[in-house]
Amino acid sequence: MRKPTIYEALVLKLGRTPTDTEVRTDVERIKREAIDDLARQGKLPHQRKHQRKQKRAKCDMAIQSPGFQAALARQGATQTAGGS
């Protein structure tokens, strides 16, 4: 069974046909609550962009580390030696 629409839920809650203003107010409340939930979880678009930048910075730092560079050089040396 499907969930009732916002309009149907308001009809059940109020016991009468809701006015346009009441429906509009309820829709705005639902949207506001959804945005608040996403903000608390850190999933708003501008928050996610920041997380991607942090991940990219960590990855860039790892690539620049001496250990990674040495492993990359070893891998290149083995491929060159094995490929010849």
Beta strands, then each sheet from edge to edge (+ up, - down):
end
